[in-house]
Amino acid sequence: MGRESLYRVDVANRQRWLNTSTWEGSVTILYERQAEGTVDEVGARLEKAAQKHQFGVIGIVDLKAKMAGKGVAFGPECRVYEVCNPYRAKEVLEANLSIATVLPCRIALYENEDNVTLSTLLPTAVLGLFEAPELASVAREVEFDLKQIMDETAG
């Protein structure tokens, strides 16, 4: 069974976060799950779960292969799945085209010693960088779906 972990970072006061280790005023930005199997097996489960939740996998970046192609040796398998629900993407882009800089949503899969980690930035935290409170409900919906996709993938 997968294990959930959350990381926190101070977004409201970037300066203080860079200078101290305090977590006062922090927000959760990262959602992670642990999954059994190989990166290939977990990736196949992720693709099925994404489709079930009306997200398409529009790209897969194999970081290990990309680095090897540039002559850089990189040990662990690491793939970034670009996933998107086109209806929700259209909604946020029509409200603020600069949000295109964080689309599509990404779910990273990478090898650990005995399992595979799935990791994503939470849409509610990322949207906070754009000061678009009118899109908060869409971000919450997308976040819920991404967590469901990852939870189902992790098992």
Helices and strands as residue ranges (DSSP letters): E 4-9, H 14-19, E 27-35, H 39-52, E 56-62, H 63-69, E 78-84, H 86-95, G 97-102, E 105-111, E 116-121, H 123-127, G 128-130, G 133-135, H 136-154
